[in-house]
Every structure is written in C-alpha cells, then in structure tokens.
Amino acid sequence: MARWTTDDIPHLAGRTAVVTGANSGLGFETALALARAGARVVLACRDEAKGAAALDRIRQAVPAADLRLDRLDLADLASVRTFAADFPAEHDGLDILVNNAGVMAIPRRETTDGFEMQFGTNHLGHFALTGLLLDSLLARPGARVVTVSSEAARIGRIRFDDLQGSRRYGKWTAYGQAKLSNQLFALELNRRASDRGVDLVSVTAHPGYAATNLQAVGPRMSGSRIMERINDLGNLVFAQPAVDGALPSLYGATAPGVRGGQYFGPDRLFGMRGHPQPTSFVRAARDPKTARRLWEVSETLTGVRFGALDPTG
C-alpha cells in the first residue's frame, strides 16, 4: 500500500462524523483532518471547556469548518444516553463514528455506574454509544465505525470471572483487557452486520507509539513524578506526533476500499510509527465465542441492545 497521508482523504462534504475524545491528542487530530476534508464533525468531549478550546483551534485552522461540540462522558451511561438521544434532532444520519476516547494504566477507579474505569470507559462506554447511535449509522449506507485499540491488547485477557478487577487489579492488565475488548467488539460488530446483510463497516485501528497526554495521566493520578517525567521523555524521544498516530483511524474512516473486519496500524518499527497499513489482530481477538460472550455481557451491563443486528436464530 502506498504511503497514505491526510492529503489522500477524499472530499467528505455532506458526511457527518462523531469523534469521541476530540479535545486533545489523537481525537483532536482526527477531528481536524475530517473537518479539513469537509465533513460535519461533532466533537464529543467530557470536558466542555477543553472541547470548546479544541473547537476554536480547529475553526482557526479551518475557518469554514462545520463543527459542533457536545458533552459526552463515556464513564457515565446517563451521559451516553443523553448524547445519543439528542443526536437525531440535529443530524439526519451518521457516516463516521470514531470510538477514540480512553484512559490508560490508571489506579483503580470506578465509573458512575460502578464499572472499573478502563473497562467501563474504553469498552462499555463505546459499546453503549455505538448501539444507541445504530439507527443513525444505518441511515447512511456504508457508514463506518472505527474503534481505536492498542497493541497492549496483546497482553490482554478477558477475565469474565472478574471483569471489574474487584478481586485483583493491575493497571496494565486492566488496560490490556479493555483494548482486547475493543478488538473483540469491533469484529463482532462486523460479523453481526455481515450476517444480517447490513451495510455497515466496522474496523479497528491503533496509533502505534504516539505522543499524547494519555501516557501521563496514570503516573499523575498515582502521584509518581518520576514516571511522569519518564513518559514525557519517551514521548519526546521515541514517539511519533499525534498527527501521525491518528492516520490509521483516519484511513479506516475514509479510505476507499476499506473492508469491515480490518485492523490498521503504522507500518514501521514493529508497528510503533509510520504510515497506516493493514495489520493482524491478536489471536484472542479472533475467537468468535469470546466475542459473542463479551457482547452479551456488555448488553447486560449497559442495558443497550443492537436490535437491528440481533441474531435471527
């Protein structure tokens, strides 16, 4: 595949996109690139002040940008439901959903609904959001859902007997479980759409090692200035810029010929940096039985069902 950049994004006039966590890092760069291509972009952000600042930055770079800022806290299912309920009143459909927001390797915390924060935010929040926006997605033929995962999924295991880490918690094992859950969800979403003959494309992407504020949050919450400085140094020396880390998500969201069930990541340094290319899912993500079980558990925990994609028999 030729080295793909944002210059290769097709014109997106008339398309509507939602990007979660669009106030900074990968989400901001994704929203900016989609706006430059002419899409109407909804910045779905937990912190409205930071979201407003991001919207202003995009508008300065793209004066004609069609933008909207809406509050979305993925760690609060009531917020997810409010966002999804309000969406159809302002938009006649949804062409691109980028499930980007997340937290990484933080001390154990719980969401408003009592879920472990990494599993609840990174997976359950996006699971619920996608299900609640399903009608808007199906209103646009060929709509795409891009779920951002991580190569940390390789250390992940779905602990069905302790999904919330209430008995045993490790910040990195919890992160690995959440990122593996993202891959399982994306593939199961694609399988269900395909089985029902629904024109919906579900793909996954990972940014490699990209310099964002994500790496600093965990050490900051733990009060570890040393680890915070080490992460800052790693971002400075080894990481690629967030604008490059966003490329796999943007490729999955916009490139012609993308097929459901694909996974995109950087093409150099063992997937840590470079231009987007198709890559391989971790073996655990390719187990349909685990994916189906996780889907059913996620429906129970969130109370959200994907009616149009329910199995027929």
Buried (B, 14 or more C-beta within 10 A) or exposed (E): EEEBBBEBBEEBEEBBBBBBBBBBBBBBBBBBBBBBBBBBBBBBBBBBEBBBBBBEBBEEEBEEBEBBBBBBBBBBBEBBBBBBEEBBEEBEBBBBBBBBBBBBBBEBBBBEBEBBBBBBBBBBBBBBBBBBBBBBBBBBEEBBBBBBBBBBBBBBEBBEEEBBBEEEBEBBBBBBBBBBBBBBBBBBBBBBBBEBEBEBBBBBBBBBBBBBEBBBBBBBBBEEEEBBEEBBEEBEEEBBEBBBBBBBBBBBBBBEEBEBBBBBBBBEEEBBBBBBBBBEBBEBBBBEEBBBBBBEBBBEBBEBBBEBBEEEE
